[in-house]
């Protein structure tokens, strides 16, 4: 690794979001050096000691790419003047900088930090402005200190969050207890904080570390397994074995966290307060809505149903009529059913009855693709739940919703689709924004996978038997013509799907070898299906795998499919971020909600790209370290630091496909881990296909999945809480 030292002579470009900077360094030996890298808050006049390597940019020539660096404040009056006159310190310009240096010389920095009121001696500067200049000087240097201290453990975006959260005291607070970062900063996990703590020689058996690991264990159980609590004995045992501490010590720390109201411990269970309160609130709110007298008591619903049947020349099935009647006469109603059972028909009827009665309503779903599909099917506007609630940030930089108990949603009816995907925290936030007396209609397929987040809301509500639940179980004639629908119901009933009919829309192609399967998958996507059906392989075909790992996991498949569908060609820009190579034309997915990503749509600007959104990289700019990604009709601007929440999407996991439909779906069947070979996962994957489903691989593995009716157990209390409410 090479090393250079120099004074920052000129800032050519800087990205304020991620700190990516292009600057000229005067190294004292001739022409200035062009240096590029993540250099947040870099200012002309600073001294930079940089480590990295030399590269040659095709447009900008020889550059020094910085991997790590140290900054030093400029020394000498000339360097200090360049720094202070750069405009970096708000309110401090060239004239004031010159006066300051003429009077105080090399002590000027100390004056700004310790005695900013002295600036009021200069003409045109009053005491208020002088203090504001001093505050901005300390603010800027506080952030620099945080970045320098934390950069070896966290990226720039995390360092910025840390500074916004703690301000100038950040470094001292972290040194006193680094484990508080796990609680206070989104995106920081225990492992990285623990490494920092060990480097700081923090005591291995300190109560702060043990309490941090207790919460980490509960968070991991929520994120990885969907649990809202852990049995107390299991939690104690896990912590004792993982960090080698005594049972008495762990028990004492759990008791302390309970006293601090960070944990809830009851009935032999232990939960983070966040999840315990969420389940309790959801139960109480649903019960309250069910009891509340509806302000719009509809009459003549039977006549309305008869009118709609005559108007559209249809006949609703008995359970569809029940669903319509219950939904328009109860505070809380659940409508569930598989594909082809007429859920959309029920929604349309409910909306027409509400419209004719003057009842305002809004449709919503947990993902953008599900909301879009709901809107297209119903003919009414649908939003994601996050969009419906609207996002803002509080003074601590924490995400909160505009609509809550103090500012409820202005609708008399809320219809939520794909409720099987809604975790308990999202349901809590939605219900906090819904007024008592509102019709709440929950639509979903309880046989699909539970949500990615913690909880099992739909299944718990249904199992509690507290609210009206109408299960649509009749497959309609048009739907019966689809082998996808018929086979999905067969799978759900534990019967093998029909694989032999080639004139239908459900196919299976037997292969035994992983290499053969990969070759066939690439051929299907790149040539065979596009040629036969005239489709766009990126827009219309989705490979869905049960797993991320292994030869048939999404990681390996995405690499193979990238080469098949979007190979390297001259003139097509690409970049390597982490260990992943991205290329213009790549199909990618956003994997976490990010409300800050800017986008443009038909000349209108907005922000926010959400978990599960799929797009195409249309432009990569390696010099400015950013990319443009097109999501449907929006083009979003990503800087490279945002790619930590982006992954290739030629192949996605079944969990990531939830709530979406794709024209063509292909699922590989291979020797996956036994824990992934179960019926509801297969059922969820198959029901993502809208036009054609293709299975590739070992039919014996498909049969194994059909036979395994194992249900993923989740530790939740929602059902119990609902049943206990009188």
C-alpha positions in Angstrom: 0.0 0.0 0.0 1.4 3.4 -1.0 1.5 6.5 1.2 1.3 10.2 0.3 1.3 13.4 2.4 0.1 16.8 1.3 -1.9 19.9 1.8 -5.4 20.0 0.3 -5.0 22.7 -2.3 -8.4 22.5 -4.0 -11.7 20.5 -3.7 -12.7 19.5 -7.2 -15.9 17.6 -6.1 -17.5 16.3 -3.0 -20.7 14.3 -2.4 -22.3 15.6 0.9 -24.3 12.4 1.3 -21.4 9.9 1.5 -18.3 12.1 1.7 -16.8 10.9 -1.6 -14.3 13.6 -2.6 -12.0 14.5 -5.5 -9.3 16.9 -4.4 -5.8 18.2 -5.4 -3.0 17.6 -2.9 0.1 19.7 -2.9 2.7 17.2 -1.9 5.6 19.7 -2.3 7.3 18.1 -5.2 5.9 19.5 -8.4 2.4 19.1 -9.9 -0.5 18.5 -7.4 -1.8 15.0 -7.1 -5.4 14.1 -7.8 -6.7 12.1 -4.8 -10.1 10.4 -4.7 -12.0 8.6 -1.9 -14.3 8.9 1.0 -13.1 12.0 2.7 -16.0 13.6 4.6 -15.7 17.2 5.8 -12.4 17.7 3.9 -11.4 21.3 3.6 -8.9 23.2 1.6 -5.8 23.9 3.7 -5.9 20.7 5.7 -2.9 18.3 5.8 -3.7 14.8 4.6 -1.7 11.6 5.2 -3.3 9.1 2.9 -2.8 5.4 2.3 -4.0 3.7 -0.9 -2.8 3.0 -4.4 -2.4 4.6 -7.8 -5.0 4.2 -10.6 -5.6 5.6 -14.0 -9.1 6.9 -14.8 -10.0 6.7 -18.5 -11.2 10.3 -18.5 -9.3 12.0 -15.7 -5.9 10.3 -15.9 -3.6 9.3 -13.0 -5.2 9.4 -9.5 -4.4 8.3 -6.0 -7.3 6.2 -4.6 -7.5 6.6 -0.8 -8.3 3.6 1.3 -7.4 5.1 4.7 -6.2 8.5 5.9 -5.3 10.8 8.8 -6.2 14.5 8.9 -4.3 17.2 10.6 -5.3 20.8 11.0 -3.2 23.2 8.9 -0.2 24.7 10.6 1.3 28.0 9.6 -0.7 31.2 8.9 -0.9 30.6 5.2 -2.5 27.2 5.6 -4.8 28.4 8.3 -5.9 31.3 6.2 -6.8 29.0 3.3 -8.7 26.7 5.7 -10.6 29.5 7.5 -11.4 31.5 4.3 -12.8 28.4 2.5 -16.4 28.9 3.7 -16.3 25.7 5.7 -17.1 27.5 8.9 -20.5 29.2 8.6 -20.3 33.0 9.0 -16.5 33.1 8.6 -15.3 34.6 5.3 -11.9 35.8 3.9 -12.0 39.2 5.5 -12.8 38.0 9.0 -10.3 35.1 8.6 -7.6 37.6 7.7 -8.4 39.9 10.7 -8.5 36.9 13.0 -5.1 35.6 11.9 -3.5 39.1 11.9 -4.5 39.5 15.6 -4.1 36.0 17.0 -1.9 34.2 14.5 -1.5 30.5 15.1 -3.7 30.7 18.3 -6.7 31.5 16.1 -8.1 27.9 16.3 -8.0 28.1 20.1 -9.8 31.4 20.0 -12.6 30.0 17.9 -13.0 27.0 20.2 -12.6 28.6 23.6 -13.3 32.4 23.2 -15.5 33.0 20.1 -16.9 36.1 21.8 -13.5 37.8 21.1 -14.6 38.0 17.4 -17.1 40.7 18.4 -14.1 43.0 18.6 -14.0 43.0 14.8 -16.1 45.5 12.9 -19.4 44.1 11.6 -19.5 41.2 14.0 -21.8 41.3 17.0 -21.7 39.0 20.0 -24.5 36.8 18.6 -22.8 36.2 15.3 -19.4 35.6 17.0 -20.9 32.9 19.2 -22.6 31.3 16.1 -19.3 31.2 14.4 -17.7 29.5 17.4 -20.6 27.0 17.6 -20.2 26.0 14.0 -16.5 25.6 14.4 -17.0 23.2 17.3 -19.8 21.4 15.5 -17.7 20.8 12.4 -14.7 19.6 14.4 -16.9 17.5 16.7 -18.1 15.6 13.6 -14.5 15.2 12.3 -13.5 13.8 15.6 -16.3 11.2 15.5 -15.5 10.2 12.0 -11.8 9.8 12.8 -12.6 7.8 15.9 -15.2 5.5 14.4 -14.2 5.2 10.8 -12.3 1.9 11.3 -15.4 0.3 12.6 -18.3 2.0 10.7 -18.9 3.6 7.4 -19.4 7.3 6.9 -23.2 7.2 7.0 -23.2 5.4 10.4 -20.6 7.9 11.7 -22.8 10.7 10.7 -25.8 9.1 12.5 -23.6 8.8 15.6 -22.7 12.4 15.6 -26.3 13.5 15.0 -27.4 11.4 17.9 -24.8 12.4 20.5 -23.2 15.6 19.2 -19.8 16.8 20.4 -19.9 14.4 23.3 -20.0 11.3 21.1 -16.5 10.1 21.5 -16.5 10.4 25.3 -19.9 8.7 25.5 -18.7 5.8 23.3 -15.6 5.3 25.4 -17.7 5.2 28.5 -20.1 2.6 27.1 -19.8 1.6 23.4 -22.7 -0.9 23.7 -25.2 1.9 23.8 -24.6 2.3 20.1 -26.6 -1.0 19.6 -29.7 0.6 21.2 -29.4 4.1 19.7 -28.2 3.8 16.1 -30.1 1.9 13.4 -27.7 -0.4 11.5 -25.2 -1.1 14.2 -25.1 -4.7 15.5 -23.5 -6.1 18.6 -20.5 -7.8 16.9 -19.0 -4.6 15.5 -19.6 -2.7 18.7 -18.0 -5.6 20.6 -14.9 -5.4 18.5 -14.7 -1.6 19.2 -15.2 -2.3 22.9 -12.4 -4.9 23.0 -10.0 -2.5 21.2 -10.9 0.1 23.8 -10.0 -2.6 26.4 -13.5 -2.5 27.8 -13.9 -5.2 30.5 -14.9 -8.5 29.0 -17.3 -9.3 31.8 -18.7 -5.8 32.3 -22.4 -5.5 33.0 -22.7 -3.2 29.9 -21.4 -6.0 27.7 -23.6 -8.7 29.2 -26.7 -6.5 29.0 -25.7 -5.6 25.4 -25.5 -9.3 24.5 -28.8 -10.1 26.2 -30.6 -7.5 24.0 -28.6 -8.7 21.0 -29.8 -12.3 21.6 -33.5 -11.1 21.7 -33.0 -9.0 18.6 -31.5 -11.9 16.8 -34.4 -14.1 17.8 -36.8 -11.5 16.4 -34.9 -10.8 13.1 -33.9 -14.4 12.3 -36.8 -16.4 13.6 -39.6 -13.9 14.0 -39.9 -14.4 17.8 -41.5 -11.7 19.9 -40.0 -13.2 23.1 -37.7 -16.0 24.3 -38.4 -18.4 27.2 -36.4 -17.0 30.1 -34.4 -20.2 30.7 -33.5 -20.4 27.0 -32.3 -16.8 27.0 -30.2 -17.2 30.1 -28.6 -20.4 28.8 -27.9 -18.9 25.4 -26.1 -15.9 26.9 -24.1 -18.0 29.4 -22.8 -20.3 26.7 -22.1 -17.6 24.1 -20.0 -15.2 26.2 -19.0 -17.5 29.0 -20.5 -15.8 32.0 -22.3 -17.2 35.0 -26.1 -17.7 35.3 -26.2 -15.5 38.3 -24.6 -12.6 36.4 -26.9 -12.9 33.4 -30.0 -13.2 35.7 -28.9 -10.1 37.6 -28.4 -8.2 34.3 -31.8 -9.3 33.0 -33.4 -8.1 36.3 -31.6 -4.7 35.9 -32.8 -4.3 32.3 -36.3 -5.1 33.5 -36.1 -2.4 36.2 -34.9 0.0 33.5 -38.0 -0.9 31.5 -36.0 -2.1 28.6 -37.2 -5.7 29.0 -40.5 -7.2 30.0 -40.3 -10.4 32.1 -43.4 -12.4 32.9 -44.8 -15.9 32.8 -41.4 -17.4 32.3 -40.8 -15.3 29.2 -38.5 -12.4 28.4 -39.1 -9.8 25.6 -37.7 -6.5 24.5 -40.1 -3.8 25.6 -40.6 -2.8 21.9 -42.2 -6.2 20.9 -44.1 -6.7 24.2 -45.7 -3.3 23.9 -46.5 -3.8 20.2 -48.3 -7.1 20.8 -50.2 -5.7 23.7 -51.2 -2.6 21.9 -52.3 -4.5 18.7 -54.5 -6.7 20.9 -56.1 -3.9 22.8 -56.7 -1.7 19.7 -58.3 -4.5 17.7 -60.6 -5.3 20.6 -61.5 -1.7 21.0 -62.2 -1.3 17.3 -64.4 -4.4 17.3 -66.4 -3.1 20.3 -66.8 0.4 19.1 -70.1 1.5 17.7 -69.6 2.3 14.0 -70.7 5.9 13.1 -71.8 4.6 9.7 -74.2 1.7 10.3 -75.0 0.5 6.8 -78.4 -0.9 6.0 -79.7 -2.7 2.9 -76.4 -4.5 2.2 -78.2 -7.5 0.8 -79.9 -5.2 -1.7 -76.6 -3.7 -2.6 -75.1 -7.1 -3.2 -78.1 -8.1 -5.4 -77.7 -4.8 -7.3 -74.0 -5.5 -8.0 -74.7 -9.0 -9.1 -77.2 -7.7 -11.6 -75.0 -4.8 -12.7 -72.0 -6.9 -13.5 -73.9 -10.1 -14.4 -72.1 -12.2 -11.8 -73.2 -14.4 -8.9 -71.2 -14.1 -5.6 -70.4 -17.4 -3.9 -72.0 -17.8 -0.4 -68.8 -17.1 1.4 -68.1 -14.0 -0.8 -71.5 -12.6 0.3 -70.7 -13.4 3.9 -67.4 -11.6 3.5 -69.0 -8.5 2.0 -71.7 -8.3 4.7 -69.3 -8.8 7.6 -66.8 -6.3 6.2 -69.5 -3.6 5.9 -71.1 -4.2 9.3 -68.2 -4.9 11.7 -65.3 -2.9 13.1 -62.7 -5.6 12.3 -63.1 -8.3 9.7 -60.7 -10.9 8.3 -61.0 -12.3 4.8 -58.6 -15.0 3.8 -58.3 -17.4 0.9 -55.9 -18.8 -1.6 -55.4 -17.9 -5.3 -58.5 -17.9 -7.5 -61.0 -17.7 -4.6 -62.3 -14.2 -5.4 -60.6 -12.0 -2.8 -60.3 -9.2 -5.3 -64.0 -9.5 -6.3 -64.9 -9.1 -2.6 -62.7 -6.0 -2.3 -64.4 -4.4 -5.3 -67.9 -5.0 -4.0 -66.9 -3.6 -0.5 -65.5 -0.5 -2.1 -68.5 0.1 -4.3 -70.8 -0.2 -1.2 -68.6 2.2 0.7 -68.6 4.7 -2.2 -72.3 4.6 -2.7 -72.7 5.2 1.1 -70.3 8.1 1.2 -67.7 6.3 3.3 -64.2 7.4 2.6 -61.6 4.5 2.4 -58.0 3.8 1.6 -56.4 0.6 0.4 -52.9 -0.4 1.5 -50.4 -3.2 1.5 -47.0 -3.8 3.1 -44.9 -3.6 -0.2 -44.9 -1.4 -3.2 -45.4 -4.2 -5.6 -48.4 -5.6 -3.6 -49.9 -2.1 -3.4 -49.5 -1.6 -7.1 -51.1 -5.0 -7.8 -54.0 -4.2 -5.5 -54.5 -0.9 -7.2 -54.6 -2.4 -10.7 -56.9 -5.2 -9.6 -59.4 -3.0 -7.7 -59.3 0.1 -9.9 -58.8 2.2 -6.7 -55.7 3.9 -5.4 -53.6 1.8 -3.0 -50.5 2.8 -1.0 -47.8 1.0 0.9 -48.5 1.2 4.6 -45.4 3.3 5.0 -46.5 5.8 2.4 -50.0 5.9 4.0 -48.5 6.7 7.4 -45.9 9.2 5.9 -42.5 9.3 7.3 -40.6 12.1 9.1 -37.6 12.3 11.5 -37.5 13.6 15.0 -34.8 15.8 16.6 -32.7 12.7 17.3 -32.8 11.6 13.6 -35.1 8.7 14.4 -37.8 7.7 11.9 -41.3 8.3 13.0 -44.7 8.5 11.2 -46.7 11.7 10.5 -49.9 9.8 11.1 -50.3 8.4 14.6 -52.7 8.6 17.6 -52.4 12.4 17.6 -52.8 12.8 13.9 -55.0 9.8 12.7 -55.7 8.9 9.2 -58.7 10.7 7.7 -60.5 7.7 6.4 -63.6 5.9 7.6 -62.4 2.5 6.3 -59.0 0.9 5.9 -58.5 -2.2 3.7 -55.2 -4.0 4.1 -54.1 -6.6 1.6 -51.3 -9.2 2.0 -51.7 -9.1 5.8 -49.7 -12.3 6.1 -46.6 -10.1 5.4 -47.3 -7.5 8.1 -45.2 -7.9 11.2 -46.3 -6.8 14.6 -44.3 -3.5 14.6 -45.8 -2.3 11.3 -49.3 -3.4 12.5 -48.8 -1.4 15.7 -47.9 1.7 13.8 -50.8 1.3 11.4 -53.4 0.8 14.2 -52.0 3.8 16.2 -53.1 5.9 13.2 -56.6 4.4 12.8 -59.5 5.9 14.8 -62.0 3.8 16.7 -65.1 3.6 14.6 -63.2 2.9 11.4 -63.9 -0.2 9.4 -60.8 -2.3 9.4 -60.7 -5.1 6.8 -57.8 -7.4 6.7 -57.2 -9.5 3.5 -54.6 -12.2 3.2 -53.7 -15.8 2.7 -52.9 -17.4 6.0 -51.3 -20.4 4.3 -48.4 -18.3 3.0 -45.2 -17.7 4.9 -45.3 -15.5 8.0 -43.8 -12.0 7.7 -40.0 -11.4 7.5 -40.2 -9.3 10.7 -41.2 -10.5 14.1 -44.7 -11.7 15.0 -47.4 -13.8 13.3 -50.2 -11.2 13.2 -52.7 -12.7 10.7 -52.4 -16.3 11.9 -52.7 -15.2 15.6 -55.8 -13.0 14.8 -57.5 -15.9 13.0 -56.6 -18.5 15.7 -58.0 -16.3 18.4 -61.5 -16.6 17.0 -62.3 -13.2 18.4 -63.2 -11.5 15.1 -65.3 -12.5 12.1 -63.1 -14.6 9.8 -64.4 -15.6 6.4 -62.3 -18.1 4.5 -62.9 -18.1 0.7 -62.4 -21.7 -0.4 -64.3 -22.0 -3.7 -62.0 -21.9 -6.8 -64.0 -20.1 -9.6 -64.4 -21.5 -13.1 -61.9 -19.2 -14.8 -59.3 -19.8 -12.1 -59.8 -23.6 -12.4 -58.5 -23.3 -15.9 -55.1 -22.3 -14.5 -53.0 -25.3 -13.5 -51.0 -22.8 -11.3 -54.1 -22.2 -9.2 -55.2 -25.8 -9.2 -51.7 -27.0 -8.2 -51.3 -24.4 -5.6 -54.4 -25.6 -3.8 -53.3 -29.2 -4.3 -49.9 -28.4 -2.7 -51.7 -26.6 0.2 -53.8 -29.7 0.8 -50.7 -32.0 0.8 -51.3 -33.4 -2.7 -48.7 -33.7 -5.4 -49.2 -31.1 -8.2 -49.9 -32.2 -11.7 -46.7 -32.1 -13.7 -47.3 -33.8 -17.0 -49.7 -31.4 -18.9 -47.5 -29.4 -21.3 -50.4 -27.4 -22.8 -51.2 -25.7 -19.5 -49.3 -23.1 -17.5 -47.4 -25.3 -15.0 -44.3 -27.2 -16.1 -41.6 -29.3 -14.6 -38.2 -30.0 -16.2 -36.4 -32.9 -14.5 -32.7 -32.4 -13.9 -30.4 -34.0 -11.3 -27.1 -32.1 -11.6 -26.6 -28.6 -10.3 -24.4 -27.6 -13.3 -27.1 -28.9 -15.7 -29.7 -27.0 -13.7 -27.8 -23.7 -13.9 -27.2 -24.1 -17.6 -30.9 -24.7 -18.2 -32.0 -21.8 -16.0 -29.7 -19.5 -18.0 -31.0 -20.8 -21.3 -34.7 -20.4 -20.2 -34.1 -16.8 -19.2 -31.8 -15.7 -22.0 -33.2 -17.4 -25.0 -35.9 -20.1 -24.8 -38.7 -18.2 -23.0 -38.1 -14.8 -24.6 -38.0 -16.5 -28.0 -41.2 -18.6 -27.4 -43.3 -16.0 -25.7 -41.8 -12.7 -26.9 -41.1 -11.5 -23.3 -38.5 -9.3 -21.6 -36.3 -11.7 -19.6 -35.5 -9.1 -16.9 -39.0 -7.7 -16.5 -41.1 -10.8 -17.0 -39.1 -13.7 -15.6 -38.3 -14.2 -11.9 -36.3 -17.0 -10.5 -37.2 -17.8 -6.9 -35.1 -19.9 -4.7 -35.7 -21.2 -1.2 -32.2 -20.2 -0.1 -29.4 -17.6 -0.6 -26.6 -20.2 -0.2 -25.4 -23.2 -2.2 -25.3 -24.0 -6.0 -29.0 -23.2 -6.4 -29.1 -20.3 -3.9 -29.6 -16.8 -5.1 -26.0 -15.7 -4.7 -24.6 -18.3 -7.2 -27.6 -18.0 -9.5 -27.4 -14.2 -9.7 -23.8 -14.5 -10.7 -24.6 -17.0 -13.5 -27.6 -15.0 -14.6 -25.8 -11.7 -14.7 -23.3 -13.3 -17.1 -26.1 -14.8 -19.2 -28.4 -11.8 -19.3 -26.1 -8.8 -18.9 -22.5 -9.8 -19.8 -19.6 -7.5 -19.8 -19.2 -5.5 -23.0 -17.0 -2.6 -23.9 -18.6 0.8 -23.1 -20.9 -0.6 -20.4 -19.9 0.8 -17.0 -19.5 -1.4 -14.0 -18.2 -1.1 -10.5 -17.3 -3.4 -7.6 -18.8 -2.5 -4.3 -17.7 -4.8 -1.5 -17.4 -8.2 -3.1 -20.2 -7.6 -5.6 -19.8 -6.5 -9.2 -22.6 -4.3 -10.5 -23.0 -3.4 -14.2 -25.2 -1.1 -16.1 -28.3 -3.1 -17.1 -28.3 -5.2 -14.0 -31.6 -6.2 -12.3 -31.4 -5.3 -8.6 -33.6 -5.2 -5.5 -33.7 -2.7 -2.6 -33.6 -4.9 0.6 -34.5 -2.3 3.2 -36.8 0.7 3.4 -34.8 3.9 2.8 -36.9 7.1 2.9 -34.0 9.3 1.9 -33.2 8.0 -1.6 -34.1 10.8 -4.1 -36.0 9.9 -7.3 -37.6 11.6 -10.3 -40.8 10.7 -12.0 -42.1 12.7 -15.0 -40.4 15.8 -13.7 -41.7 15.4 -10.2 -39.2 14.9 -7.4 -39.7 12.6 -4.4 -37.8 10.4 -2.0 -38.0 6.8 -0.7 -37.3 3.4 -2.1 -38.6 0.4 -0.2 -37.8 -3.2 0.7 -38.6 -5.4 -2.3 -38.6 -2.8 -5.0 -37.0 -4.2 -8.1 -35.2 -2.0 -10.7 -32.6 -1.8 -13.5 -29.3 0.0 -13.1 -29.4 2.5 -16.0 -26.2 4.5 -15.3 -23.1 4.0 -13.2 -20.7 6.9 -12.7 -17.5 5.6 -11.1 -16.0 9.1 -10.8 -18.8 10.6 -8.9 -19.5 7.3 -7.1 -23.2 7.1 -7.9 -25.7 5.2 -10.0 -29.2 5.7 -11.4 -31.7 2.9 -10.9 -35.0 2.8 -12.7 -37.9 1.4 -10.6 -41.0 1.1 -12.9 -41.5 4.8 -13.8 -39.2 6.3 -11.2 -35.5 6.9 -11.6 -33.6 6.9 -8.2 -30.2 8.4 -7.6 -28.0 6.1 -5.4 -24.5 7.0 -4.2 -22.4 3.9 -3.7 -22.7 3.9 0.1 -26.4 3.1 -0.4 -25.6 -0.2 -2.2 -25.3 -1.9 1.2 -29.0 -2.3 0.9 -29.0 -3.4 -2.8 -28.5 -6.9 -4.2 -28.9 -8.5 -7.6 -32.5 -9.7 -8.3 -32.3 -12.1 -11.3 -32.9 -14.6 -8.5 -34.6 -13.8 -5.2 -35.6 -15.8 -2.2 -39.2 -16.9 -1.6 -39.3 -14.5 1.4 -38.3 -11.6 -0.7 -40.9 -12.5 -3.4 -43.8 -12.2 -0.9 -46.5 -9.8 -1.9 -45.4 -9.8 -5.6 -46.6 -11.4 -8.7 -44.4 -12.1 -11.8 -45.6 -13.2 -15.3 -43.1 -16.1 -15.3 -41.7 -17.8 -12.2 -39.0 -20.5 -12.2 -38.1 -22.4 -9.0 -35.1 -24.7 -8.8 -35.6 -27.9 -6.8 -32.4 -29.3 -5.4 -30.8 -30.7 -2.2 -31.7 -27.7 0.0 -31.2 -27.7 3.8 -34.1 -29.7 5.4 -35.3 -26.6 7.3 -36.2 -25.0 3.9 -38.0 -28.0 2.5 -41.6 -27.4 3.7 -45.0 -26.9 2.2 -45.9 -23.3 2.9 -42.6 -22.1 1.4 -43.4 -24.0 -1.8 -47.0 -22.8 -1.8 -45.8 -19.2 -1.4 -43.3 -19.5 -4.3 -45.8 -21.1 -6.7 -48.5 -18.5 -6.0 -46.1 -15.7 -7.2 -46.6 -16.9 -10.8 -49.2 -15.0 -12.8 -49.0 -16.7 -16.3 -46.4 -19.5 -16.3 -44.7 -21.6 -13.6 -41.7 -23.7 -14.3 -40.0 -26.1 -11.9 -36.5 -27.2 -12.7 -34.6 -30.0 -10.9 -35.5 -32.9 -8.8 -39.2 -33.8 -8.6 -38.4 -35.9 -5.6 -37.5 -32.7 -3.7 -40.8 -31.0 -4.8 -42.6 -34.1 -3.4 -40.6 -33.8 -0.2 -41.7 -30.2 0.3 -45.3 -31.0 -0.4 -45.2 -33.8 2.2 -43.7 -31.6 4.9 -46.4 -29.6 6.6 -44.0 -28.2 9.2 -45.1 -24.8 10.4 -42.5 -22.4 11.5 -43.2 -21.8 15.2 -43.0 -18.3 16.4 -43.0 -17.2 20.0 -45.8 -14.7 20.1 -48.4 -13.6 22.7 -50.9 -11.9 20.4 -53.4 -14.8 20.2 -53.2 -15.3 24.0 -53.8 -11.5 24.6 -56.7 -11.4 22.3 -58.3 -14.4 23.9 -57.9 -12.9 27.3 -59.7 -9.6 26.5 -63.3 -9.6 27.7 
